[in-house]
Structures are given as structure tokens and as C-alpha cells.
């Protein structure tokens, strides 16, 4: 297991979502970013199977009740970042 994989396993779903939102902001400001015309095109381009592991982990979290409502998640984000 790489350091990055170990780090991800320790993060909560909220922390992973926050990281993803930060990455989206960075990508929006990247001049030569790759873009896709459809979600299907993006999926074809994904070669890394880690996404499937993350989806499986998310399903396990949902089944085990390790979730919060979207409103609660947004409230936590607003409080954390002063929004």
C-alpha cells in the first residue's frame, strides 16, 4: 500500500469530498486541462481501478450507516471554511 493509499483510508468521506472540491477548483484554473464531452467518455479514459475501490468503500459506508445528510455536510463545510 502506498503512502497516498494509506492516507486516503484514514480520511473521512467529508474530507475526501473537500479534497475533490479543491481539485475541481484547481482544474478549472488550469489552461491546458483535458475535457470530456460526456461522462461515458470520461469513464472510458479511467484506467486506474482505485475509483472502483473507492466506490465499493462508499457503498460499504452507506450500508453501515456511516453517512450524514447533504444539508449537514454543507453546514460543516460552511462552518469549517467560514462560508
MMTF fields as JSON, N, C-alpha, C and O atoms, coordinates in Angstrom:
{
  "mmtfVersion": "1.0.0",
  "mmtfProducer": "UNKNOWN",
  "numBonds": 331,
  "numAtoms": 332,
  "numGroups": 83,
  "numChains": 1,
  "numModels": 1,
  "chainsPerModel": [1],
  "groupsPerChain": [83],
  "chainIdList": ["A"],
  "bondAtomList": [4, 2, 8, 6, 12, 10, 16, 14, 20, 18, 24, 22, 28, 26, 32, 30, 36, 34, 40, 38, 44, 42, 48, 46, 52, 50, 56, 54, 60, 58, 64, 62, 68, 66, 72, 70, 76, 74, 80, 78, 84, 82, 88, 86, 92, 90, 96, 94, 100, 98, 104, 102, 108, 106, 112, 110, 116, 114, 120, 118, 124, 122, 128, 126, 132, 130, 136, 134, 140, 138, 144, 142, 148, 146, 152, 150, 156, 154, 160, 158, 164, 162, 168, 166, 172, 170, 176, 174, 180, 178, 184, 182, 188, 186, 192, 190, 196, 194, 200, 198, 204, 202, 208, 206, 212, 210, 216, 214, 220, 218, 224, 222, 228, 226, 232, 230, 236, 234, 240, 238, 244, 242, 248, 246, 252, 250, 256, 254, 260, 258, 264, 262, 268, 266, 272, 270, 276, 274, 280, 278, 284, 282, 288, 286, 292, 290, 296, 294, 300, 298, 304, 302, 308, 306, 312, 310, 316, 314, 320, 318, 324, 322, 328, 326],
  "bondOrderList": [1, 1, 1, 1, 1, 1, 1, 1, 1, 1, 1, 1, 1, 1, 1, 1, 1, 1, 1, 1, 1, 1, 1, 1, 1, 1, 1, 1, 1, 1, 1, 1, 1, 1, 1, 1, 1, 1, 1, 1, 1, 1, 1, 1, 1, 1, 1, 1, 1, 1, 1, 1, 1, 1, 1, 1, 1, 1, 1, 1, 1, 1, 1, 1, 1, 1, 1, 1, 1, 1, 1, 1, 1, 1, 1, 1, 1, 1, 1, 1, 1, 1],
  "groupList": [{"groupName": "UNK", "atomNameList": ["N", "CA", "C", "O"], "elementList": ["N", "C", "C", "O"], "formalChargeList": [0, 0, 0, 0], "bondAtomList": [1, 0, 2, 1, 3, 2], "bondOrderList": [1, 1, 2], "singleLetterCode": "X", "chemCompType": "L-PEPTIDE LINKING"}],
  "groupTypeList": [0, 0, 0, 0, 0, 0, 0, 0, 0, 0, 0, 0, 0, 0, 0, 0, 0, 0, 0, 0, 0, 0, 0, 0, 0, 0, 0, 0, 0, 0, 0, 0, 0, 0, 0, 0, 0, 0, 0, 0, 0, 0, 0, 0, 0, 0, 0, 0, 0, 0, 0, 0, 0, 0, 0, 0, 0, 0, 0, 0, 0, 0, 0, 0, 0, 0, 0, 0, 0, 0, 0, 0, 0, 0, 0, 0, 0, 0, 0, 0, 0, 0, 0],
  "groupIdList": [1, 2, 3, 4, 5, 6, 7, 8, 9, 10, 11, 12, 13, 14, 15, 16, 17, 18, 19, 20, 21, 22, 23, 24, 25, 26, 27, 28, 29, 30, 31, 32, 33, 34, 35, 36, 37, 38, 39, 40, 41, 42, 43, 44, 45, 46, 47, 48, 49, 50, 51, 52, 53, 54, 55, 56, 57, 58, 59, 60, 61, 62, 63, 64, 65, 66, 67, 68, 69, 70, 71, 72, 73, 74, 75, 76, 77, 78, 79, 80, 81, 82, 83],
  "secStructList": [7, 7, 2, 2, 2, 2, 2, 2, 2, 2, 1, 7, 2, 2, 2, 2, 2, 2, 2, 2, 2, 2, 2, 2, 2, 2, 2, 2, 6, 7, 6, 6, 7, 7, 7, 7, 1, 1, 2, 2, 2, 2, 2, 2, 2, 7, 7, 7, 6, 2, 2, 2, 2, 2, 2, 2, 2, 2, 2, 2, 2, 2, 2, 6, 6, 7, 7, 7, 7, 2, 2, 2, 2, 2, 2, 2, 2, 2, 2, 2, 2, 6, 7],
  "xCoordList": [0.852, 0.0, 0.9, 1.833, 0.607, 1.396, 1.003, -0.023, 1.828, 1.513, 0.202, -0.601, -0.005, -1.24, -2.461, -3.476, -2.37, -3.479, -3.756, -4.912, -2.704, -2.87, -3.515, -4.366, -3.102, -3.661, -5.144, -5.937, -5.526, -6.93, -7.785, -8.913, -7.275, -8.05, -8.341, -9.328, -7.498, -7.684, -8.65, -9.177, -8.891, -9.749, -11.221, -11.618, -12.012, -13.454, -13.998, -13.311, -15.234, -15.852, -15.947, -15.787, -16.203, -16.286, -14.938, -14.88, -13.862, -12.524, -12.195, -11.589, -12.588, -12.355, -13.145, -12.643, -14.383, -15.203, -14.583, -14.559, -14.087, -13.442, -12.213, -11.999, -11.411, -10.238, -10.653, -10.004, -11.734, -12.216, -12.677, -12.418, -13.36, -13.803, -12.609, -12.631, -11.577, -10.363, -9.728, -9.279, -9.697, -9.113, -9.914, -9.335, -11.231, -12.075, -11.734, -11.615, -11.577, -11.216, -9.874, -9.722, -8.903, -7.596, -7.719, -7.115, -8.497, -8.662, -9.344, -9.006, -10.302, -10.984, -10.008, -10.23, -8.942, -7.96, -6.746, -5.766, -6.788, -5.677, -5.947, -6.94, -5.065, -5.341, -5.381, -6.201, -4.543, -4.473, -5.093, -4.616, -6.156, -6.789, -7.497, -7.939, -7.595, -8.328, -9.802, -10.171, -10.632, -12.069, -12.755, -12.197, -13.965, -14.73, -16.08, -16.653, -16.569, -17.878, -19.011, -20.177, -18.663, -19.698, -19.069, -17.856, -19.926, -19.462, -18.946, -17.976, -19.592, -19.16, -17.737, -16.935, -17.426, -16.073, -15.056, -13.966, -15.41, -14.532, -14.294, -13.159, -15.364, -15.227, -14.324, -13.552, -14.412, -13.55, -12.09, -11.205, -11.843, -10.477, -9.86, -8.647, -10.697, -10.193, -9.551, -10.217, -8.272, -7.562, -7.272, -6.986, -7.343, -6.996, -8.179, -9.252, -8.004, -9.104, -9.365, -10.298, -8.558, -8.79, -10.179, -10.766, -10.711, -12.036, -13.079, -14.024, -12.895, -13.842, -13.719, -14.714, -12.506, -12.305, -12.976, -13.599, -12.849, -13.476, -14.996, -15.676, -15.531, -16.979, -17.463, -18.51, -16.707, -17.066, -17.04, -17.931, -16.014, -15.924, -17.1, -17.653, -17.472, -18.615, -19.898, -20.706, -20.079, -21.256, -21.268, -22.318, -20.09, -19.995, -20.349, -21.042, -19.872, -20.198, -21.7, -22.276, -22.328, -23.779, -24.508, -25.407, -24.122, -24.772, -24.603, -25.492, -23.466, -23.194, -23.748, -23.614, -24.367, -24.951, -23.948, -24.25, -22.755, -21.733, -21.921, -21.07, -23.053, -23.378, -23.985, -24.427, -23.988, -24.724, -25.508, -25.207, -26.495, -27.306, -26.482, -25.499, -26.896, -26.23, -26.269, -25.293, -27.396, -27.51, -26.503, -25.896, -26.321, -25.354, -23.932, -23.116, -23.636, -22.298, -22.015, -20.922, -22.991, -22.811, -22.662, -21.87, -23.42, -23.308, -21.885, -21.284, -21.348, -19.982, -18.962, -18.012, -19.155, -18.243, -18.298, -17.267, -19.526, -19.676, -19.006, -18.327, -19.197, -18.591, -17.063, -16.354, -16.581, -15.127, -14.441, -13.36, -15.068, -14.42, -15.002, -14.682, -15.863, -16.397, -17.225, -17.156, -17.992, -18.82, -20.208, -21.029],
  "yCoordList": [-1.175, 0.0, 1.242, 1.345, 2.175, 3.402, 4.341, 4.15, 5.361, 6.357, 7.056, 7.337, 7.336, 8.015, 7.153, 7.662, 5.855, 4.948, 4.881, 4.889, 4.815, 4.775, 6.055, 6.025, 7.179, 8.463, 8.536, 9.023, 8.057, 8.084, 7.226, 7.601, 6.098, 5.216, 5.855, 5.505, 6.783, 7.45, 8.623, 9.08, 9.116, 10.286, 9.907, 8.804, 10.837, 10.639, 10.965, 11.571, 10.559, 10.89, 12.392, 12.876, 13.144, 14.592, 15.17, 16.062, 14.679, 15.164, 14.836, 15.649, 13.657, 13.28, 14.197, 14.601, 14.527, 15.424, 16.813, 17.432, 17.304, 18.611, 18.614, 19.563, 17.56, 17.454, 17.458, 18.089, 16.752, 16.696, 18.068, 18.457, 18.802, 20.152, 21.076, 21.894, 20.941, 21.738, 21.394, 22.277, 20.111, 19.68, 20.235, 20.64, 20.254, 20.818, 22.291, 22.755, 23.022, 24.442, 24.609, 25.488, 23.77, 23.835, 23.521, 24.194, 22.504, 22.125, 23.226, 23.449, 23.91, 24.993, 26.096, 26.804, 26.244, 27.296, 26.799, 27.532, 25.566, 25.004, 25.229, 24.73, 25.982, 26.349, 25.177, 25.194, 24.181, 23.089, 21.799, 20.706, 21.932, 20.746, 19.928, 20.458, 18.644, 17.761, 17.883, 17.949, 17.911, 17.976, 16.82, 16.209, 16.546, 15.43, 15.946, 16.869, 15.333, 15.741, 14.973, 15.347, 13.888, 13.125, 12.373, 12.168, 11.973, 11.201, 9.842, 9.321, 9.272, 7.975, 8.074, 7.156, 9.181, 9.383, 9.434, 8.873, 10.103, 10.175, 8.777, 8.418, 7.993, 6.648, 5.771, 4.972, 5.911, 5.135, 5.492, 4.662, 6.708, 7.194, 6.79, 6.885, 6.344, 5.97, 4.594, 3.599, 4.552, 3.285, 2.791, 1.612, 3.68, 3.371, 2.721, 3.319, 1.517, 0.812, 1.295, 0.82, 2.232, 2.76, 3.361, 3.322, 3.917, 4.527, 3.477, 3.767, 2.254, 1.196, 0.788, 0.44, 0.829, 0.546, 1.619, 1.314, 2.867, 3.962, 3.854, 4.088, 3.502, 3.328, 2.184, 2.289, 1.106, -0.022, 0.39, 0.028, 1.148, 1.616, 2.536, 2.476, 3.378, 4.266, 3.47, 3.791, 2.43, 1.577, 0.913, 0.792, 0.485, -0.129, 0.89, 0.558, 2.132, 3.187, 3.421, 3.564, 3.457, 3.678, 2.529, 2.752, 1.302, 0.126, 0.083, -0.388, 0.571, 0.552, 1.784, 1.917, 2.679, 3.872, 4.957, 5.854, 4.894, 5.917, 7.069, 7.334, 7.735, 8.842, 9.986, 9.817, 11.153, 12.291, 12.885, 12.613, 13.681, 14.278, 15.3, 15.842, 15.548, 16.566, 17.923, 18.672, 18.246, 19.532, 19.637, 20.689, 18.546, 18.545, 18.68, 19.405, 17.979, 18.068, 19.496, 20.015, 20.13, 21.515, 22.463, 23.404, 22.213, 23.032, 22.937, 23.95, 21.704, 21.516, 22.227, 22.825, 22.164, 22.851, 24.357, 25.029, 24.888, 26.334, 26.77, 27.796, 25.994, 26.334, 26.243, 27.119, 25.174, 24.966, 26.056, 26.515, 26.478, 27.434, 28.835, 29.698, 29.061, 30.408, 30.91, 32.087, 30.041, 30.429, 30.835, 31.187],
  "zCoordList": [0.0, 0.0, 0.0, 0.797, -0.901, -0.972, 0.151, 0.802, 0.375, 1.406, 1.088, 1.977, -0.21, -0.619, -0.312, 0.165, -0.581, -0.299, 1.201, 1.623, 1.995, 3.444, 3.949, 4.838, 3.375, 3.765, 3.431, 4.237, 2.251, 1.858, 2.773, 3.094, 3.193, 4.048, 5.403, 6.049, 5.838, 7.126, 7.02, 8.034, 5.807, 5.637, 5.712, 5.337, 6.201, 6.212, 4.83, 4.007, 4.584, 3.301, 3.113, 1.993, 4.173, 4.074, 3.667, 2.821, 4.252, 3.893, 2.439, 1.74, 1.986, 0.592, -0.338, -1.387, 0.045, -0.757, -0.819, -1.883, 0.296, 0.329, -0.576, -1.331, -0.503, -1.382, -2.845, -3.679, -3.153, -4.533, -5.003, -6.142, -4.13, -4.491, -4.741, -5.661, -3.921, -4.136, -5.48, -6.21, -5.795, -7.07, -8.252, -9.26, -8.129, -9.187, -9.386, -10.521, -8.294, -8.401, -9.107, -9.955, -8.761, -9.416, -10.898, -11.733, -11.223, -12.626, -13.437, -14.6, -12.817, -13.519, -13.909, -14.891, -13.153, -13.41, -14.182, -14.316, -14.697, -15.459, -16.938, -17.468, -17.619, -19.015, -20.0, -20.918, -19.848, -20.827, -20.314, -20.619, -19.537, -18.954, -20.027, -21.046, -19.778, -20.673, -20.334, -19.162, -21.346, -21.107, -21.831, -22.743, -21.4, -21.949, -22.424, -21.845, -23.479, -23.989, -23.327, -23.45, -22.617, -21.92, -20.751, -20.697, -19.823, -18.679, -19.146, -18.595, -20.158, -20.696, -21.242, -21.064, -21.901, -22.43, -21.298, -21.412, -20.209, -19.053, -18.474, -18.162, -18.333, -17.763, -18.622, -18.091, -19.929, -20.822, -20.611, -20.818, -20.204, -20.046, -18.705, -18.518, -17.785, -16.466, -16.547, -16.836, -16.291, -16.314, -14.906, -14.7, -13.958, -12.581, -11.882, -11.805, -11.375, -10.732, -9.311, -8.664, -8.811, -7.464, -7.329, -6.248, -8.409, -8.329, -7.944, -7.211, -8.448, -8.116, -6.653, -6.017, -6.12, -4.704, -3.856, -2.839, -4.275, -3.529, -3.591, -2.592, -4.752, -4.871, -3.984, -3.345, -3.945, -3.093, -1.62, -0.852, -1.234, 0.15, 0.486, 1.584, -0.465, -0.247, -0.045, 0.826, -0.854, -0.704, 0.673, 1.304, 1.132, 2.458, 3.541, 4.502, 3.388, 4.351, 4.407, 5.486, 3.237, 3.185, 3.867, 4.678, 3.541, 4.131, 5.643, 6.352, 6.145, 7.581, 8.295, 9.512, 7.535, 8.146, 8.478, 9.265, 7.892, 8.136, 7.146, 6.297, 7.285, 6.392, 7.196, 8.332, 6.564, 7.105, 5.943, 4.781, 6.254, 5.19, 4.418, 4.925, 3.202, 2.386, 3.06, 3.012, 3.689, 4.381, 5.515, 5.714, 6.264, 7.365, 6.828, 7.398, 5.726, 5.128, 4.674, 4.899, 4.039, 3.592, 4.782, 4.735, 5.843, 7.054, 7.613, 7.974, 7.681, 8.181, 7.298, 7.803, 5.987, 5.067, 5.271, 5.299, 5.414, 5.615, 6.917, 6.957, 7.973, 9.257, 9.198, 9.694, 8.587, 8.516, 7.71, 8.078, 6.606, 5.713, 5.795, 4.977, 6.793, 7.004, 5.834, 5.48, 5.247, 4.075, 4.493, 3.646]
}
